């Protein structure tokens, strides 16, 4: 079973992402959803997700803050930034994080899902 963590302060975006993944990935998936990056960071190491989808613009703790605190030695999750920002500076900044596999724009589409999960 695949374990997937979705970190996004927008519950509608999280709902859409979960449904798209569920419908397009053959393997059974267990989802953990967080509206707070801080809360996710506290539980992430015990969950041990295979995949993590991270929004950047969130109150309290941004996706960037999460990445700065995340210890990749304790977790081997494939991290994908899923953001509505198409700012070139964000895309370039994301490429500076070795743990970030890709920068994807919202909403997640089938083409992205197929390339991530195949």
N, C-alpha and C positions, 0 to 999 in steps of 0.2 A: 504494500500500500504506500502510495506517495503521500508525504506530509508537506503541506503547503501553508505558508504564513502570508497573510495579506495585511499590510500596514497602511492604512489610509483613513483620514478623518472624515471622508465622505462615504456614508453607508450605502448610498446608491451605487457609487463606483465599485465598492467592494462586492456588492450583490451581483452586479453585471459581470465582473471579473470571475467570481466564483462560478456562476452559471455557464459562462463561456468555456472555462476550463473543464468543468464537469461534463459538458456535452461533447467536447472534442478530444478528450484524453481517454483512451481505452482502459487504462489501469485505474482501479479504485483510488479515490483521493480523500484524505482527511484534511479539513481546512481549520485553521486558527485565524481568527480575524481580530484585529486591534485597531481602535481609533486613536490610540496613543502610542507613539514610538517608545516612550519611556516604559510603559507597561509591557510592551513586546520585548524590550531589551532585558527586562527582569526575568522573563520566562523562556526566552529563546534557546538557551543552552540546555534546558531540560526537555524541550520539544524536539530538538534536533531535526529541523525541517530539511527536506530535499531541495525545496525551492522557496524563495522569499521574494515577494513583490512589494516594493517600497515607494510610497508617494514622497515627494520632497517638501511640499509646502503644507506644513501642519503647525498648529499652535503648540506651545510649550516646548516641544522638541522636534526639530525639523528632520527630514530624511538625512541631511548632511550630518547633523549632530549624531544621529543613530549610527551612521557609517563610521564616524570618528571614534565612537565608543565600542563598536562591535569588534569582538576578538575572533578573527577567522581561524585561529589555532584551536579554539574550543568548538567550532562549528564549521561544517563543510557545505553549508547551503549555497546553492547557486542563487545569487542575488541579481534581480532585475529591477531597475528603476522604472516605475510606471507613472509618468507625470503628464500633466496637461501643458507644461512649459515646453516650448520649442526654442527657447533661448539658447543660442549657440554656446554661450558661456557655461550654462548648466551641462550641456552635452559634453563639452570639453572637460569640465571639472569632474564629471562622472568617470571619464576615461582614466583619470588619475588614481582611481581607487582600484586596486588589483582584484578585490573581491566582487566588483560589479561586472557581471557578464555582458550586459547590454543596457542601453537606454531606450525605452519604448514610450511612444506617446499614447495617451489615453484616447479613446477606449482601446482595450486589448482586442486584437482582431485574430481571426482564425489562422492567417498566415504566420503570425508571431507564435501562436500556440503550437502549431505544427513544427516550427523550427526549434522551439525550446524543448518540447517533450519527445522528439523523435531522435 
